[in-house]
Amino acid sequence: MKLCAIMLLCGGWLVLTTSAQADELPRRKAGYWVTKQYLHRDRHECVDEANDRRIGIFGDEGKCSSKFEVRKTDTGYSVDAECNPDIGETATHWEITGDFNSAYSVKSTTKYSLWTSESKWLGDCPVGWKPGDMDGGQYWDGF
C-alpha cells in the first residue's frame, strides 16, 4: 500500500512537471524566406538554423523580456508575450499555422493592432546573401 502511494505521488509529479514544460516553436527550413504583411514592405531574409534560433520568426524574440510562452495547439502554435520595447512592454498574442518548411502564417493581436502575415520559403539564398541578411520589413513611406 505504501509503495502504491509513493508511485502515485511520483507519477503525479511526473505528469505535472511534464505538462508544465514549455513548447518551442519549430525552426524554419534554411534558405530564402519572404514575408508579406499588410501595410509593410515584403521582408526578405536568408535563414540558417543558428540565425533562426537567435532571431526567430518575429525578428528578435530576445526583445520579449518578461514573457514568451509557446503552446502547441491542434492547428499550430499559440504564443503569448510581453514585447516591443520601442513603445513599452505590450501584451502580444500570436496564432501561428504552417509547417515552417514551405510556409507559415501569423495572426498577431495586441492592445494597439491586429495584423496577419504570410511567409513562404523560396529556395536557396540569393547569390551574395548569407544567413542573417535581411531586406525590407519597414513601413511604407507616408505612414
Residue frames relative to the residue before (quaternion, step in Angstrom):
aa qw qx qy qz dx dy dz
M 1.0000 0.0000 0.0000 0.0000 0.00 0.00 0.00
K 0.6526 0.5119 -0.3062 0.4672 3.57 0.95 -0.92
L 0.6420 0.5266 -0.3134 0.4607 3.58 1.01 -0.85
C 0.6352 0.5249 -0.3239 0.4648 3.60 1.01 -0.82
A 0.6524 0.5117 -0.3164 0.4608 3.60 0.93 -0.85
I 0.6578 0.4986 -0.3106 0.4714 3.60 0.93 -0.85
M 0.6563 0.5000 -0.3156 0.4687 3.61 0.94 -0.86
L 0.6425 0.5191 -0.3219 0.4627 3.59 1.00 -0.80
L 0.6575 0.4971 -0.3071 0.4758 3.60 0.94 -0.86
C 0.6776 0.4789 -0.2948 0.4739 3.59 0.87 -0.91
G 0.6427 0.5195 -0.3215 0.4622 3.57 0.99 -0.81
G 0.6472 0.5081 -0.3094 0.4767 3.59 1.01 -0.81
W 0.6394 0.5150 -0.3236 0.4703 3.57 0.99 -0.80
L 0.6423 0.5226 -0.3202 0.4603 3.60 0.99 -0.83
V 0.6472 0.5041 -0.3208 0.4734 3.60 0.94 -0.83
L 0.6643 0.5043 -0.3085 0.4575 3.60 0.90 -0.89
T 0.6997 0.4517 -0.2933 0.4695 3.60 0.82 -0.87
T 0.6366 0.5188 -0.3398 0.4584 3.60 1.02 -0.67
S 0.7045 0.4533 -0.2795 0.4691 3.59 0.88 -0.88
A 0.6445 0.5309 -0.3268 0.4428 3.61 1.14 -0.45
Q 0.5264 0.6307 -0.4251 0.3800 3.58 1.21 -0.29
A 0.4531 -0.7011 0.4856 0.2596 3.57 -0.93 0.92
D 0.4325 -0.6462 0.5562 0.2933 3.52 -1.19 0.63
E 0.2652 -0.7461 0.5878 0.1656 3.54 -1.27 0.29
L 0.4958 -0.6398 0.4898 0.3239 3.57 -1.05 0.73
P 0.4810 -0.6369 0.5018 0.3336 3.58 -1.02 0.69
R 0.4406 -0.6710 0.5218 0.2886 3.56 -1.17 0.44
R 0.5343 -0.6419 0.4532 0.3116 3.52 -1.13 0.73
K 0.5904 -0.5413 0.4667 0.3750 3.50 -1.28 0.50
A 0.5205 -0.6387 0.4657 0.3230 3.58 -0.99 0.82
G 0.5522 0.6053 -0.4575 0.3454 3.55 -1.09 0.76
Y 0.7148 -0.4494 0.3625 0.3946 3.51 -1.34 -0.46
W 0.0517 -0.8043 0.5912 -0.0301 3.58 -0.66 1.18
V 0.1081 -0.7522 0.6436 0.0912 3.56 -1.16 0.67
T 0.1358 -0.7796 0.6095 0.0487 3.56 -1.00 0.94
K 0.1517 -0.7730 0.6131 0.0596 3.54 -0.88 1.03
Q 0.0531 0.7881 -0.6079 0.0812 3.53 -0.88 1.04
Y 0.5643 -0.6199 0.4343 0.3296 3.57 -0.93 0.91
L 0.8461 0.1282 -0.1590 0.4924 3.58 -1.01 1.00
H 0.6642 0.4177 -0.3217 0.5300 3.60 1.20 0.30
R 0.5168 -0.5671 0.5199 0.3755 3.54 -1.27 0.35
D 0.5967 -0.5349 0.4396 0.4056 3.55 -1.21 0.41
R 0.2514 -0.7366 0.6056 0.1654 3.57 -1.08 0.76
H 0.1226 -0.7713 0.6236 0.0348 3.55 -0.83 1.09
E 0.1068 0.8131 -0.5666 0.0803 3.58 -0.87 0.89
C 0.3470 -0.6971 0.5982 0.1891 3.48 -1.27 0.70
V 0.0908 -0.8369 0.5390 -0.0294 3.57 -0.55 1.23
D 0.0328 0.7228 -0.6888 -0.0452 3.53 -1.26 0.59
E 0.7312 -0.4440 0.2618 0.4468 3.61 -1.20 0.21
A 0.6726 0.4998 -0.3123 0.4477 3.61 0.84 -0.92
N 0.6608 0.5008 -0.2939 0.4755 3.58 0.95 -0.91
D 0.6746 0.4922 -0.3001 0.4610 3.60 0.92 -0.86
R 0.6258 0.5160 -0.3422 0.4743 3.63 1.04 -0.64
R 0.6785 0.5043 -0.2925 0.4470 3.60 1.03 -0.76
I 0.8279 0.2229 -0.1123 0.5023 3.62 0.75 -0.94
G 0.3012 -0.7939 0.4850 0.2093 3.63 1.15 -0.44
I 0.7057 -0.4814 0.3238 0.4068 3.54 -1.32 -0.01
F 0.6760 0.5051 -0.2938 0.4490 3.60 1.21 -0.33
G 0.6617 -0.5181 0.3145 0.4414 3.60 1.20 0.10
D 0.7476 -0.2501 0.1608 0.5939 3.58 0.91 -0.87
E 0.2029 -0.8161 0.5327 0.0951 3.54 0.09 1.31
G 0.5547 0.6233 -0.3808 0.3986 3.59 1.23 -0.38
K 0.6116 0.5562 -0.3526 0.4386 3.61 1.21 -0.36
C 0.5757 0.5324 -0.3835 0.4878 3.57 1.30 -0.05
S 0.1224 -0.8953 0.4249 0.0533 3.50 0.46 1.30
S 0.8102 0.3266 -0.1866 0.4496 3.59 0.68 -0.94
K 0.8142 0.0583 -0.0142 0.5774 3.60 1.16 -0.38
F 0.1796 0.7363 -0.6423 0.1141 3.56 -1.06 0.85
E 0.0987 0.8248 -0.5395 0.1374 3.56 0.12 1.34
V 0.1310 -0.7931 0.5944 0.0212 3.56 -0.74 1.15
R 0.0195 -0.7815 0.6236 -0.0018 3.55 -0.99 0.92
K 0.3970 -0.6726 0.5721 0.2504 3.57 -1.02 0.87
T 0.1116 -0.7857 0.6069 0.0439 3.58 -0.97 0.92
D 0.6996 -0.4456 0.3382 0.4446 3.57 -1.28 0.03
T 0.7738 0.3524 -0.1724 0.4973 3.59 1.08 -0.71
G 0.7955 -0.1574 0.1224 0.5722 3.62 1.20 -0.13
Y 0.6496 -0.4709 0.3933 0.4490 3.54 -0.67 -1.19
S 0.1799 -0.7374 0.6422 0.1073 3.51 -1.26 0.61
V 0.0595 -0.8025 0.5937 -0.0027 3.59 -0.86 0.99
D 0.0760 -0.7508 0.6547 0.0438 3.54 -1.03 0.91
A 0.0696 0.8172 -0.5615 0.1101 3.55 -0.76 1.07
E 0.2874 -0.6694 0.6470 0.2250 3.51 -1.40 0.25
C 0.1460 0.8278 -0.5098 0.1832 3.56 -0.21 1.32
N 0.7251 0.4876 -0.3466 0.3410 3.48 -1.50 -0.23
P 0.0626 -0.8462 0.5291 0.0104 3.57 0.42 1.19
D 0.5341 0.6403 -0.4097 0.3701 3.62 1.21 -0.33
I 0.7895 0.2150 -0.1302 0.5598 3.60 1.10 -0.63
G 0.6436 -0.4685 0.3169 0.5155 3.57 1.25 0.28
E 0.6622 -0.5078 0.3590 0.4180 3.56 -1.21 0.40
T 0.0422 -0.8047 0.5910 -0.0376 3.55 -0.79 1.07
A 0.4251 -0.6784 0.5333 0.2731 3.57 -0.89 0.94
T 0.0245 -0.7988 0.5995 -0.0448 3.54 -0.81 1.07
H 0.0904 -0.7719 0.6275 0.0482 3.55 -1.08 0.80
W 0.0735 -0.7931 0.6045 0.0131 3.57 -0.88 1.01
E 0.1282 -0.7206 0.6742 0.0987 3.55 -1.18 0.74
I 0.0676 -0.8224 0.5642 -0.0274 3.57 -0.61 1.17
T 0.0060 -0.7828 0.6221 -0.0172 3.57 -0.91 0.97
G 0.5286 0.6170 -0.4674 0.3484 3.57 -1.17 0.50
D 0.5422 -0.6624 0.4301 0.2869 3.54 -1.30 0.16
F 0.3942 -0.7497 0.4497 0.2835 3.64 1.28 -0.10
N 0.6195 0.5024 -0.3510 0.4904 3.61 1.29 0.18
S 0.8058 0.1559 -0.0795 0.5657 3.57 1.04 -0.73
A 0.8002 -0.1126 0.1054 0.5795 3.61 1.07 -0.65
Y 0.0558 0.7606 -0.6468 -0.0095 3.54 -1.34 0.36
S 0.2433 -0.7478 0.6023 0.1371 3.56 -1.29 0.50
V 0.1401 -0.7739 0.6133 0.0724 3.54 -1.16 0.70
K 0.0978 -0.7401 0.6625 0.0612 3.54 -1.02 0.90
S 0.0989 -0.8218 0.5611 -0.0014 3.57 -0.61 1.19
T 0.0468 -0.7797 0.6244 0.0074 3.54 -1.02 0.87
T 0.0510 0.7622 -0.6435 0.0482 3.56 -0.91 1.01
K 0.7029 -0.4139 0.3523 0.4589 3.55 -1.32 -0.04
Y 0.7658 0.4056 -0.1749 0.4673 3.56 1.07 -0.81
S 0.8422 0.0805 0.0077 0.5331 3.61 1.05 -0.52
L 0.1644 -0.7143 0.6670 0.1336 3.47 -1.45 0.23
W 0.1575 0.7923 -0.5777 0.1174 3.60 -0.74 0.97
T 0.2011 -0.7440 0.6197 0.1482 3.50 -1.33 0.33
S 0.0811 -0.7753 0.6228 0.0665 3.54 -1.22 0.47
E 0.2127 -0.7410 0.6262 0.1164 3.51 -1.27 0.59
S 0.0726 -0.7981 0.5980 0.0148 3.58 -0.80 1.01
K 0.0695 -0.8052 0.5887 -0.0154 3.52 -1.02 0.90
W 0.3807 -0.6950 0.5651 0.2296 3.55 -1.06 0.84
L 0.1954 -0.8220 0.5293 0.0777 3.58 -0.76 1.06
G 0.7026 -0.4164 0.2788 0.5052 3.61 1.22 -0.21
D 0.7827 -0.2589 0.2296 0.5173 3.54 -1.15 -0.64
C 0.5901 -0.5643 0.4353 0.3792 3.56 -1.19 0.50
P 0.5752 -0.5975 0.4235 0.3644 3.60 -1.07 0.68
V 0.6337 -0.5126 0.4137 0.4056 3.56 -1.23 0.50
G 0.7868 0.2892 -0.2406 0.4894 3.56 -0.89 0.96
W 0.6277 0.4983 -0.3425 0.4903 3.61 1.23 -0.19
K 0.1078 -0.7673 0.6280 0.0725 3.54 -1.16 0.69
P 0.6813 -0.4804 0.3342 0.4398 3.61 -1.17 0.40
G 0.7330 0.3578 -0.3070 0.4904 3.53 -0.89 1.04
D 0.5567 0.5852 -0.4032 0.4300 3.61 1.21 -0.37
M 0.0193 0.7953 -0.6021 0.0682 3.53 -0.98 0.94
D 0.0486 -0.7767 0.6277 0.0177 3.54 -1.14 0.68
G 0.7846 0.3185 -0.2364 0.4766 3.58 -0.96 0.85
G 0.5449 0.6373 -0.4522 0.3040 3.48 -1.33 -0.33
Q 0.5490 0.6032 -0.3988 0.4192 3.58 1.27 0.20
Y 0.5958 -0.5284 0.4410 0.4140 3.57 -1.24 0.33
W 0.5524 -0.5841 0.4700 0.3644 3.55 -1.16 0.57
D 0.5775 -0.5459 0.4637 0.3918 3.56 -1.20 0.52
G 0.7453 0.3962 -0.2940 0.4485 3.56 -1.03 0.77
F 0.6654 0.4533 -0.3120 0.5043 3.59 1.24 -0.15
